[in-house]
Amino acid sequence: MDFNSNTGHSELNNFRPITNISILAKLLEKCVHLQLRKHSDHFNLLDTYQSGFRQGYSTESALVLIVDDILRVPDQNDLCLLISLDLLAA
């Protein structure tokens, strides 16, 4: 590809400017996230077993908790019922 040809590649007016909105939006999102996390941690607003959106927790920690609960049920002579919903497809 020859940038010196008359196809418009050498014209600065043909290039769109780079916007900083996405960077600013990410910075604002990070600030809001930190504020909300500090607030929820300070006032103990999240359930002890909440795994999503918490530092040090993941889907693996949630699965370990569920499997542990299911395996304890027979020891307590109880019934276990697990309902799983996929809300993303709804």
Protein Blocks (a to p, Z undefined) as FASTA:
>chain_A
ZZkbcnopmpmklpccddfklmmmmmmmmmmmmmmmmmmmmnomacfklmghpahiafkl
mmmmmmmmmmmmmmnopacddddddfklZZ
